[in-house]
Structure formats: C-alpha cells, structure tokens
Amino acid sequence: METVVIIGNGISGVTAARHIRKLSDKRIIIVSAESEYFFSRTALMYVYMGHMKFEHTQPYENWFWKKNRIELVQGYVNKVDHENKQLILNDNDPINYDQLIIATGSKPNRFGWPGQDLKGVQGLYSKQELEQLEIDAPDKEACNRAVIVGGGLIGIELAEMLRSRDIPVTFLVRESSFWNGVLPEGESEMINEHIRDHHIDLRLSTNLVEILADEEGRAKAVVTDKGETIACNLVGLTAGVTPNISFLENSGIELGKGVKVNRYLETNIPDIYAIGDCAEQEKAIGNRRTVEAVWYTGRMMGETVAHTICGQRRKYSPGHWFNSAKFLDIEYQTYGWVFSDQNRREFEEHFHWRHDKEMICITMAFNSSDKKFLGINTFGIRMRHEMFDRWLTEGRTIDYVMEHLRDANFDPEFYSQYEKEIVDSYNSAFETNIKPKKKSWKRIFKSA
Amino acid sequence: MKKAKYIGLILFLAGLGIFTILPFIGTYSLKDSDFKEWVEEKGIKSELFLEALDKEVVGQRFSGMNNLSPIIAAALDKANSTHRKNKEYNKIIYTKAHDISADLGKKAGTGFIPENKGLMWWLTFGLGIVGALLFILPNVILLGQKGIKNNGIYHANATNRGWIAWLVFFYLIAFYLLLYFRPEYAVNWTYLVDPISESLSGNPAGHWFVYGFMYCTVMTVMGVRMYIKYRHNRYQMIRTTSVLFFQIVFAFLIPEIMVRLQMPYYDFKNAFPLDYDFFFQWNLRSLINSGGIGIFILVWGTVLTLIIVPVMVYFFGKRWYCSWVCGCGGLAETLGDPYRQHSSKTLLSWRVERWLVHGVLVFAVGMTLMTLYSFFSETGTVLGIKTSSVQNTYSLLIGSIFAGVIGTGFYPIFGNRVWCRFGCPLAAYLGFVQRFKSRFRITTNGGQCISCGNCSTYCEQGIDVRAYAQKGENIIRSSCVGCGICSAVCPRGVLKLENGPEKGRINPTQVLLGNDVDLMHLVNDK
C-alpha cells in the first residue's frame, strides 16, 4: 500500500487528504507542527473576540481522523530527503512516503524593520500567534495601545479583534486609502469611513520606520515615516504573508517565492506536489496571481491534487474568481474581476453605486466596447455565487445582469432590496432603460 | 450608561429576591365561612378530613405555608387511609394534598401581601421589569454600530457555563419543581397578579396564571433585548414580534377572555401532540358539553394538526410554527437566546436526539390512541394497561419534567432548545414533513464557506451547519426550526433561509463551486 504524506493540516492539506481517502485506500499521514487537529484559520479571530472557543473552529470531531484512517503526526519537518523519499522531523522518527504533498501555508511578512523581533511584536496567522496575543493583549489595562502595520485583510481583522476588548488601535496603512491596491476608490473610501467609525486611529500613507524597545526588550513604541513616535504595548505586523517554505531550502525542490509547481501541482521532483498558499504557479492562470494565499484556492488545489495522486491526473483549473471578506461589520463578496483604479485595464469600465446612508455599495466591471460583464464587488448586500458564476460563463452583458439582478440577491428574507435603486442609478449613468425583472426561481434553479 | 446598567441589575436582583422570598413567608388564617364554601364547591364527603381541618386549621394563624401544608397533608392522608380501610370509597379525596393546600392557602392568606397586591406587584414584577429594561436598554448605545454582537460571549461567566450560569440553572429547576409539584408555595405569587386576572377572566389568579403572566413578561423584556441585539436583521425583528404576539394574544389573553365568556379555556395555536391532553377524556367531554364553541375547538384542533400544520410546513418549513408561533419556541428565542451556543453539536447527541424525540412522539401517539379507544369503547384499560396511568406517566415525565423542568431549567448549561430538540413530539412530527416534503431549505452559497464555525456554534438545535455549508450542500434537517441565526452570524454571507422548488433542494456535492467545471461534474454526478 502506498503512503501519501501531507505536510500541513490546513484547508489545503486536509481537503487533499479527505479526497484521497474518498478515491483510494492509500495510507495517509498528515504532519503538522501547529496543532493536533485541523482548525479553520479564518476563525481564529472569533476565539479572541469570544464568539467561539478554539474547539469550535475545528470542523471535524476528533474521532473523524481515525475513522477515516488519516494518521496525524505532530512534529516539525526539518528536511525533505527526496532521494530516499523520507521526511526528517525535529523530534520524531523519520517518515517515508511514496507521494508527498507540501501544504505548509504562509507566514507573516517581515520586511527587515528594526525591532521586528522584539517581544510584543507579532503577526496573526497561526494558533501560536493567537495564544501570544492573548498573553500580550488580554485587555485594555495590560495593553494601552496597539499599533497595526499593514492595511490588508488580516490587519483589519486584528484591529477588529483588539477593539472588541476596547484596546485603542492605531492602524498604519502604506496606501493612500485602505486596500486600494485591490478595491476601487469608492469602496476603499467607504471602508476608510467605516474603520474610523469604529474608533480605529487610521493613518493612511504611513509607513513603519522602526520599533523601539524598553529595557526588557519589549516593544514600547513605533516610529513612523511621518516622524511620529507612537507609544504602544503591542505591534501587529500584518503586511501580507509569504510562503512558509524555508525548511525546503537546498532540498532540491525548485523554489521561487513559493514551491514552484506546474498546472498539475507537480514540483520538479517526481511524486512531490505543492498546494495552497505555499505553491507558486510557473505561469499565472488568467488574471490570478502565481501565489494565491486564499482559503478557497487552497481547497480547490486540494480537491485537484487528490485526483492526480489517485491516478486521474488533473490540471488545476480554477473557475471564475471569487472571494469574500468582512471589514468589521461590512460583508464583502466578489465574483469575477473588478480591478482597483491603479490596476484597471484600459477596456475595463466601472459602474459604482453607494447607498446614501447605509454602508452598502457595489461596483460592477464591464468591457467598455461590448458591455460584457467582467465582475462585481458587493459590500453589505449578499449575492448568489451560482448566479454570477453562470452569468460569467455565459458571457452576459452588464445590461443583462442588471435586468436579472434580483435573481442574485442572497440577503435574508425581509431585508430591504436595493435592486431598483441600483438599476435606476445605472440607467441614468449609462442612458439605458433597463427594468429589473422579478426574482424567478425558475431562472435561479435552471441548471441546478 | 454603564451606571444605568448596574442600577438596573441591582433593581432586578432586588425584585427577584423579594419574589423568591414570597413562597416562604406570609400569614394564613382560614375563616370558617371560606372553608365551608370550599367544601361545598369541591363536594368533599370525608367527615374525618373536615373534622380534622376544623380542629387544626380553621380559625388558627399559620406563619408561612411550610407550617400549614403539612397539617393538611397529614389530615388528608389519615382520612383517606381510614376510608380505604373501611371501604368507604366514595369518601376518598382524590385531589392532591398540594392542590388542596394551594386552594385553601389562597383563601386563607391574610396580612400585608394580600392587602397590598399593587405594591407587592411593583416590588417584584415591577422592580424586575424596570431593572431588566434599565440593564438592557443602554445597549442601544453601548453595542455601537449595527452588526453581530457576540463579543465576549465565551468570556462571560453567565454565558460560558460559569457559576452564574449554574446558579440560574438551579434556580430555574427549583422554580419549575415548585410550580409543578408544590403549588401551595406559589400562593403569595398569585396575589400579585389577582387584579390582572380578575380584570381578564373575572377570577382570582391561580399559580398557572402567575406562570402565564410571567412567561409573557419575561418574553417581552427579553424580546426587547432581541430587538436591540439584532436590530440590523429584519428577519429577527419580525420573527420576534410574531412570537411575542402569539404568546401574549393567543396563549395568554384569548384563553382568559374565553373563560370570562363562559367558554372553555383554549389556546388556539397550541397544536396536538404538543398539546398532549387535547384528546383526553375530560377535555373531550368538556368540549362536547360546551356547545358550539366546544365543537369548533374540537374541529379546529384536529384540523390544525392534520392539515394546517403540515401544509404550512410544506410551504415555509417548520419554522412557521417552532420559531414564529410556538410558546416554547418563543421563550427559547427570547429568554434562551443568550444560551443558544450551548447545544451540543456532536454526532452522538444527534443520535440521542433522534431516538428521544421520535420516542416521545410514539409515546404521545400511542397514548392518544389508547385514550380515544377508551373514550369510545368506554373502558378504562387497553390490552390490560390502564389508560389513566399511561396518561399520568406522560403528564409527569414528558409534560412536567421534560417540557418544564428540563426544557427551561437546562437553558444556561445545555442550550435553549433542549425540549424542542430532544422532546417535543410536535417538532418530531413537523420534522418528518420538513425533511421529506417541504419547500424550505437553508441554501449554501456556492463555494463561499470558510468553515469558521459560527453557524454551528450558534445553532440552538445542535445542527452542525458548517458540515453542510463547507461541502456546498443545502441544509435540509428535520430538526431545523428556522430561527435564522446561522445566516445572521455567517461572516461571509453563505447561508440563506428560503422557500423554493423542491427540485434541487437536496444537492449533495463533493467538489465545490469555483473549481474546474469538468472536475465538479465528474465527481458530483458520479
């Protein structure tokens, strides 16, 4: 019987393991240094905020692994010896494999800032970092101020977490507006407002210069490039993540930013695969980045690689791009491609609508020449994934999408509906005369 | 603002404290005329019992029910055993000693409490309501912007099974035990709501009226809390209004007013088999003897269970009843909301749930068939088993202990839907319809789930919602009461309660939306 070893028990590795089990009888071993059982990384914030206990972030009960014959080994892999098909662990016996999947995820970026390794300086990625935060920032008495460096999704989550315990937060963002490398201007501006509404001291266009230490080697203040010194007890470094692959240096496995893989998620070494955050595509797929540090893509790679390992060699071919996040109280979903103002392609035109009172807005991207719908960002209105996926596949125009927008609404029952306002606004902006159709179950479930 | 909360808490605890002392204090002195009247009304034939009470109770002063009720109980015991020995079966008194004590105690109460009903109401209910509102209302400002307000639930003693939770647990259990099994100690409580009862039905209040009034009060105050906590969520606002309306109007006001109009006491929304004694002989007789309205109730009750309930479940899921109309559900969704996270999500508890809840349904239906057989054939036994002892067993084990003591007492530790999930026979019945023939589902939004676990954690029915959502499957579960909280707490907009075509309602998937279209079809169509 062949042995598949998976390094990393995040969503990618665990999805791969589950699908290999469904497809085969191979022996499956998952090695992880971080935690005994799989947990949802995206849910760590809710543990600190008191919405859940850590055990609630574990999607499977503890008996699941034994029942499905997935062996769990807790240990840190020091070295991959591909010639002998063996993993050397820190304080555990070596493990032999027939096929190896590297799914080690990411680690927080540290850009060589002076003081970045002081006590009280941390990222927020792993279970250990959550535990460290609980020690360094248990309440506002122990932590009078936190400074967060880096305006991305983890940064705003960390800010929300700390605010849930009334800890004052200063949020240093390099960009001139929050996440505007990804979000178009209107949306980014709305999030700026929302961050400030939550009493977070948002500093745009501000960079970290250095972190100052007290006598005990703990962070006591940060210095910004505006010449300001901000006293604090905690520094959160959330300026993005980078593949967690340092243990693979000199292993013979080809590395770039991440572990280099082809479309089949194969590395340069036979029988070694890489998936999830730590994998780097040789060539970008469509508009995607070569390293995709997203929950959903990790899961899809896991689904795909399982088939390859079980003798049905499959290309990783993700469908239409989608993603989601939550900025404090505002839910965000995106389907297809909507680029920020700086990355927008010359044919990409935007329609933006924002509610005049509520924190609700959408942006739709379309091709200015043939009006083909390219994608949507939606804030504060839930939308149906399947509808947009279908419209993108069918190559619908934005006019068609507008006309059928009610089919895509996914807000809970009795919520206010904004389709009419949105379409009216579109009509007046683009001199069209579209009337939104009533929601139709027939259309929604057409192909399902 | 924080100060207002603290003052509110103190007022509430003061009201609760006075309310809690009441069963143990008070003066009772039974007048001869009141006693005679009671004997007449009840048709007591045991001269032994009358003599004993005449000698030991009438005209004397007792301080505290604990000094009065044992005397009545002893007298009853002695009288009944003598009558049994002498085979004077027509003289045996079948009313329970506790109920006699409650009846006589109500007539015998004197002194400050019965003489100052209004003041006492304010010192108990009044302080409780004002204090609780003072504690809750500042949240309009303190909770800040609209959004999910679950911060600190697992850090707070009261909502994380700390000592406060255990205290509430024991208090509630004690309260229900007293209410069901020692009603004589509730006499002082009945005085507080006499004016309200008299204005509704024209009769002085009994302990069930106290409970009914309290139920409405607690639901309303905790409903205010729901309105504040979920003010961004219109589904929750409307649903809360609906349960409050059905509790106050249908379960509380209409039955009392019907009594005033010489009609039978009936809650029009309480469907069999939750209303387990609907087909009991005494109820059938009383309905048949009540003329047109009685017959109407008989038809309505039958149609409600056999036609209205399942048809509505077909269109809307069992939520229309369980979390929009039902009184048990109403209390769970208001008073119980702070504890919803405690329901167990393990596979083991799901197994236990299926055996228990369907077991109770079988018990209820079996008992009712026996009852109806006994009623029409006019026998007391079916296959050698006494119908009345089966009924008594059900009333005690299911009606009182499971639905009452466990159903509500277990809120702070085991979640707010213990009864609805493990015990309610109506829920089991609706569950079958919902699972096999309904348009209701919780739709999972394609591949958007991030397995965070908020939905499962806050599911009061102990459904592991995430297990379905993370596979891209719709949630079709017989136990779902459609409270909508999973959808509310989902940070990614993945879940939506909706009624739609039956086709495609159940959608098993292996590979989720978002991946290679060919791979999805290959795997999912297999």
Interface residues (C-beta under 8 A of the other chain):
Chain A: I11 H19 K22 S40 T42 A43 Y46 V47 M49 G50 H51 M52 K53 H56 T57 Q58 P59 E61 S164 D197 H198 W295 Y296 R299 M300 E303 T304 H307 R314 K315 Y316 S317 P318 G319 H320 F322 S324 A325 K326 L328 D329 E331 Q333 R382 M383 R384 H385 E386 D389 T393 F410 D411 P412 E413 F414 Y415 S416 W441 I444 F445 A448
Chain B: G144 Q145 K146 G147 I148 N150 N151 G152 I153 Y154 H155 A156 N233 R234 Y235 I238 T346 L347 T443 N445 G446 G447 Q448 I450 S451 C452 G453 N454 S456 T457 R466 A467 Q470 G484 S487 A488 V489 P491 R492 G493 K496 L497 E498 G500 P501 K503 G504 N507 Q510 V511 L512 L513 G514 N515 D516 V517 D518 L519 V523
